[in-house]
Amino acid sequence: MTMRTREERNFQIFAHVVMMILSLLAVVPFVLLVISSFTDNDVLIADGYSFTPAKWSTYAYEYIFKTGNSVVHAYGISIVLTLIGTALALSITTLLAYALSKPDLPFRSVLLFLVFFTLLFNGGLVPTYIVYSNMLNIKNSFWALLVPGLLMNGFNVMLMKSYFCSSIPTEILDAAYIDGASEYKTFLSVVLPLSKPIVATIGLFAGIAYWNDWMNGYIYLTKRTDLYSVQNLLNRMMQNIQYLSQNSSRVQDAGVGLASIPSVSVRMAMATVGVLPILVSYPFIQGNFVKGITLGGVKG
């Protein structure tokens, strides 16, 4: 017994050391990213990336916020888009997953197949563009950022449906029905309060997808640059810098403009600006996120 306890203790120590190393490997790149964004551009080019740069500078952030690009406005668009999109995605996903978790749902097998089919195949970029641009006419509008491909995800539906099947006791649902609760009342008063972990998990998935999305804005916002999210704006700024770098010898005064741009450190600053909200919000929902992933993937 003593030997077994000692072995278990040694294994726990080994596991903790391994997890600490893996945690450091995950955190160190973000630390290096932030430090590089505050490193002088010339020093970064000459010495490369370092945790102890020879010269610090905030010029990369000054360039981002003071070059006529409304980063604050783009942040507002991203925040509103993420909040609205996450709320809608959670509503649609939760309602569909709860219905699919019911064994007596008519055509349940067909609906499950249709949801699962979307995990394997999609309509392709060109047909999707034609549908949203010509048929739904959402091009150059806020709907172009909100609707295409983000409101519902088949994987999220299947994950939440598995949680409902494995983690919501049928006895509790039967007790609610016996007490006279309707299906909607049972869902709102019984199921949702017991589903906080998976709701937090799917909410995080949807929120990250909306915050990091730049493809929809790149494709559908051809005129309304005032609707650019922070990812679209930073992507456009990076394209402008690359254009100046590649054509500085042919474009008049481009070399002078390029010399004043922190072309290397500004990339680090852009990445920091884009990822910072996710890093700040994740610790608050980490517990529910881990629990939702663990319980939601038990069985289907």
C-alpha positions as CSV (number, residue, x, y, z in Angstrom):
1,M,0.0,0.0,0.0
2,T,2.8,2.3,0.9
3,M,4.7,1.5,-2.3
4,R,1.6,2.1,-4.3
5,T,1.0,5.5,-2.6
6,R,4.7,6.4,-3.3
7,E,4.3,5.4,-7.0
8,E,1.1,7.5,-7.3
9,R,2.9,10.5,-5.7
10,N,5.8,10.2,-8.0
11,F,3.5,9.9,-11.0
12,Q,1.6,13.0,-9.9
13,I,4.9,14.9,-9.5
14,F,5.9,13.8,-13.0
15,A,2.5,14.7,-14.4
16,H,2.6,18.2,-12.8
17,V,6.1,18.8,-14.2
18,V,5.0,17.8,-17.7
19,M,1.9,20.0,-17.5
20,M,4.0,22.9,-16.3
21,I,6.4,22.5,-19.2
22,L,3.4,22.3,-21.7
23,S,1.9,25.4,-20.1
24,L,5.1,27.3,-20.5
25,L,5.3,26.2,-24.1
26,A,1.8,27.6,-24.7
27,V,2.4,30.9,-22.8
28,V,5.9,31.7,-23.9
29,P,4.9,32.5,-27.6
30,F,2.3,35.0,-26.4
31,V,4.8,36.6,-24.1
32,L,7.4,36.9,-26.9
33,L,4.6,38.3,-29.2
34,V,3.8,41.1,-26.7
35,I,7.5,41.9,-26.1
36,S,8.2,42.0,-29.8
37,S,5.3,44.4,-30.3
38,F,7.0,46.8,-27.9
39,T,10.5,46.3,-29.4
40,D,12.0,49.0,-31.6
41,N,11.5,48.0,-35.3
42,D,15.2,48.5,-36.3
43,V,16.4,46.5,-33.3
44,L,13.9,43.8,-34.2
45,I,15.2,43.6,-37.7
46,A,18.8,43.6,-36.7
47,D,18.8,41.3,-33.6
48,G,15.6,39.3,-34.2
49,Y,13.1,38.3,-31.6
50,S,14.2,38.5,-28.0
51,F,12.8,38.5,-24.5
52,T,15.2,41.3,-23.5
53,P,15.3,43.7,-26.5
54,A,18.0,46.3,-26.6
55,K,15.5,49.1,-27.2
56,W,11.8,49.4,-26.3
57,S,9.3,51.3,-28.4
58,T,5.6,51.9,-28.6
59,Y,5.8,53.3,-32.2
60,A,4.0,50.2,-33.6
61,Y,0.9,50.9,-31.5
62,E,1.1,54.6,-32.3
63,Y,1.2,53.7,-36.0
64,I,-1.9,51.5,-35.7
65,F,-4.0,54.0,-33.8
66,K,-2.8,57.2,-35.4
67,T,-2.6,56.5,-39.2
68,G,-6.2,57.4,-39.9
69,N,-7.5,53.9,-39.4
70,S,-10.3,53.9,-36.8
71,V,-9.2,50.9,-34.7
72,V,-11.6,52.0,-32.0
73,H,-14.5,52.0,-34.4
74,A,-13.5,48.6,-35.7
75,Y,-13.3,47.3,-32.2
76,G,-16.8,48.5,-31.6
77,I,-18.0,46.6,-34.7
78,S,-16.2,43.5,-33.6
79,I,-17.7,43.7,-30.1
80,V,-21.2,44.2,-31.3
81,L,-20.9,41.5,-33.9
82,T,-19.5,39.0,-31.4
83,L,-22.1,39.7,-28.8
84,I,-25.1,39.5,-31.2
85,G,-23.6,36.6,-33.2
86,T,-22.8,34.6,-30.1
87,A,-26.3,35.1,-28.7
88,L,-28.0,34.1,-31.9
89,A,-25.7,31.1,-32.5
90,L,-26.3,29.9,-28.9
91,S,-30.1,30.2,-29.3
92,I,-30.2,28.3,-32.6
93,T,-27.7,25.7,-31.6
94,T,-29.3,25.0,-28.2
95,L,-32.9,24.8,-29.5
96,L,-31.9,22.5,-32.4
97,A,-29.6,20.3,-30.2
98,Y,-32.4,19.9,-27.6
99,A,-34.9,18.8,-30.2
100,L,-32.4,16.3,-31.7
101,S,-31.8,14.9,-28.2
102,K,-35.4,13.7,-28.0
103,P,-35.7,10.0,-29.1
104,D,-39.3,10.5,-30.1
105,L,-38.7,13.4,-32.4
106,P,-40.3,12.8,-35.9
107,F,-37.7,12.4,-38.6
108,R,-35.0,12.6,-36.0
109,S,-32.6,10.3,-38.0
110,V,-33.0,12.4,-41.1
111,L,-32.4,15.6,-39.3
112,L,-29.3,14.2,-37.6
113,F,-28.0,13.1,-40.9
114,L,-28.5,16.5,-42.4
115,V,-26.6,18.1,-39.5
116,F,-23.8,15.6,-39.7
117,F,-23.6,16.0,-43.5
118,T,-22.6,19.6,-43.1
119,L,-19.5,18.4,-41.2
120,L,-18.4,16.6,-44.3
121,F,-19.4,18.7,-47.2
122,N,-20.3,22.3,-48.0
123,G,-21.7,24.2,-51.0
124,G,-18.4,25.8,-52.0
125,L,-17.4,29.4,-52.1
126,V,-18.9,30.4,-55.4
127,P,-22.4,29.0,-54.8
128,T,-22.3,30.4,-51.3
129,Y,-21.3,33.9,-52.5
130,I,-24.1,33.8,-55.2
131,V,-26.7,32.8,-52.6
132,Y,-25.8,35.5,-50.0
133,S,-25.1,38.3,-52.6
134,N,-27.8,37.8,-55.2
135,M,-30.6,35.9,-53.5
136,L,-30.4,37.2,-49.9
137,N,-28.8,40.5,-50.9
138,I,-26.8,41.0,-47.7
139,K,-23.6,42.2,-49.5
140,N,-22.1,45.4,-48.0
141,S,-24.3,45.2,-44.9
142,F,-23.8,44.2,-41.3
143,W,-25.7,41.0,-42.1
144,A,-22.8,40.0,-44.3
145,L,-20.6,39.7,-41.1
146,L,-23.3,38.1,-39.1
147,V,-25.0,35.4,-41.2
148,P,-22.7,33.5,-43.6
149,G,-21.4,30.3,-42.1
150,L,-21.3,31.4,-38.4
151,L,-24.8,31.3,-37.0
152,M,-24.8,27.5,-36.7
153,N,-22.1,24.9,-36.7
154,G,-22.8,21.2,-37.1
155,F,-20.1,20.2,-34.7
156,N,-21.5,22.5,-32.0
157,V,-24.9,21.1,-32.5
158,M,-23.7,17.5,-32.1
159,L,-21.6,18.4,-29.1
160,M,-24.5,20.0,-27.3
161,K,-26.9,17.2,-28.3
162,S,-24.4,14.7,-26.7
163,Y,-24.4,16.8,-23.5
164,F,-28.2,16.8,-23.3
165,C,-28.3,13.0,-23.9
166,S,-25.6,12.1,-21.4
167,S,-25.8,14.8,-18.7
168,I,-29.4,15.7,-18.3
169,P,-31.2,12.9,-16.3
170,T,-34.5,11.9,-17.9
171,E,-35.9,11.5,-14.3
172,I,-35.7,15.3,-13.9
173,L,-37.4,15.9,-17.2
174,D,-40.1,13.4,-16.3
175,A,-40.6,15.1,-12.9
176,A,-41.1,18.4,-14.7
177,Y,-43.6,17.0,-17.1
178,I,-45.5,15.4,-14.2
179,D,-45.7,18.8,-12.4
180,G,-47.4,20.2,-15.5
181,A,-44.4,22.0,-17.1
182,S,-44.6,22.4,-20.9
183,E,-41.7,21.5,-23.2
184,Y,-40.7,25.2,-23.3
185,K,-41.0,25.6,-19.6
186,T,-38.9,22.5,-19.0
187,F,-36.3,23.6,-21.4
188,L,-36.0,27.1,-19.9
189,S,-36.3,26.2,-16.2
190,V,-34.7,22.8,-16.0
191,V,-32.5,22.1,-19.0
192,L,-30.7,25.4,-19.4
193,P,-29.7,25.8,-15.8
194,L,-28.2,22.4,-15.9
195,S,-26.4,23.1,-19.1
196,K,-24.2,26.0,-18.1
197,P,-20.9,24.2,-18.9
198,I,-21.8,23.3,-22.5
199,V,-23.5,26.6,-23.1
200,A,-20.3,28.4,-22.0
201,T,-18.2,26.0,-24.2
202,I,-20.4,26.6,-27.3
203,G,-20.5,30.3,-26.5
204,L,-16.7,30.4,-26.4
205,F,-16.5,28.6,-29.8
206,A,-19.0,30.9,-31.4
207,G,-17.5,34.1,-29.9
208,I,-14.0,33.2,-31.0
209,A,-15.3,32.4,-34.5
210,Y,-17.0,35.8,-34.8
211,W,-14.1,37.7,-33.3
212,N,-11.4,36.1,-35.5
213,D,-13.5,36.0,-38.7
214,W,-12.1,38.2,-41.5
215,M,-13.2,36.2,-44.5
216,N,-16.8,37.3,-44.6
217,G,-15.7,41.0,-44.5
218,Y,-13.1,40.4,-47.1
219,I,-15.6,38.8,-49.5
220,Y,-18.8,40.7,-48.9
221,L,-17.7,44.2,-47.8
222,T,-16.4,45.7,-51.0
223,K,-17.7,49.2,-50.4
224,R,-18.7,49.6,-46.8
225,T,-15.2,49.8,-45.2
226,D,-16.9,51.5,-42.2
227,L,-18.3,48.1,-41.3
228,Y,-14.8,46.6,-41.1
229,S,-14.2,44.5,-37.9
230,V,-10.9,44.8,-36.2
231,Q,-9.6,41.7,-38.1
232,N,-10.6,43.2,-41.4
233,L,-9.0,46.5,-40.6
234,L,-5.7,45.0,-39.5
235,N,-5.7,42.7,-42.5
236,R,-6.2,45.8,-44.8
237,M,-3.4,47.6,-43.0
238,M,-1.1,44.7,-43.5
239,Q,-1.9,44.5,-47.2
240,N,-1.1,48.2,-47.6
241,I,2.3,47.6,-45.9
242,Q,3.0,44.7,-48.1
243,Y,2.1,46.7,-51.2
244,L,4.4,49.5,-50.2
245,S,7.2,47.0,-49.6
246,Q,6.8,45.3,-52.9
247,N,6.3,48.4,-55.0
248,S,8.5,51.0,-53.2
249,S,10.8,51.4,-56.2
250,R,7.9,52.1,-58.6
251,V,5.5,54.1,-56.5
252,Q,6.5,57.8,-55.9
253,D,7.4,58.6,-52.3
254,A,6.6,55.0,-51.3
255,G,10.2,54.5,-50.0
256,V,9.9,57.5,-47.8
257,G,6.5,56.2,-46.4
258,L,7.8,52.7,-45.9
259,A,10.8,54.0,-44.0
260,S,8.4,55.5,-41.4
261,I,6.4,52.2,-41.0
262,P,7.5,49.7,-38.3
263,S,7.0,46.9,-40.8
264,V,8.1,44.1,-38.5
265,S,7.0,45.2,-35.1
266,V,3.6,46.4,-36.4
267,R,2.8,42.8,-37.3
268,M,3.3,41.8,-33.7
269,A,1.3,44.8,-32.5
270,M,-1.6,43.8,-34.8
271,A,-1.6,40.3,-33.6
272,T,-1.6,41.5,-30.0
273,V,-4.5,43.9,-30.6
274,G,-6.4,41.1,-32.3
275,V,-5.9,38.4,-29.7
276,L,-6.0,40.4,-26.5
277,P,-9.8,40.3,-25.9
278,I,-9.8,36.5,-26.2
279,L,-6.9,36.1,-23.8
280,V,-8.6,38.4,-21.3
281,S,-12.0,36.7,-21.4
282,Y,-10.9,33.1,-21.5
283,P,-9.9,32.7,-17.8
284,F,-13.4,33.7,-16.7
285,I,-15.0,30.8,-18.5
286,Q,-12.2,28.3,-18.4
287,G,-13.8,26.1,-15.7
288,N,-17.1,25.7,-17.6
289,F,-15.3,25.3,-20.9
290,V,-13.2,22.3,-19.7
291,K,-16.2,20.7,-18.0
292,G,-18.4,21.2,-21.1
293,I,-15.9,19.6,-23.4
294,T,-15.4,16.7,-21.0
295,L,-19.1,16.0,-20.5
296,G,-20.3,16.9,-23.9
297,G,-18.0,14.4,-25.6
298,V,-19.0,11.3,-23.5
299,K,-21.5,9.7,-25.8
300,G,-24.0,10.5,-28.5
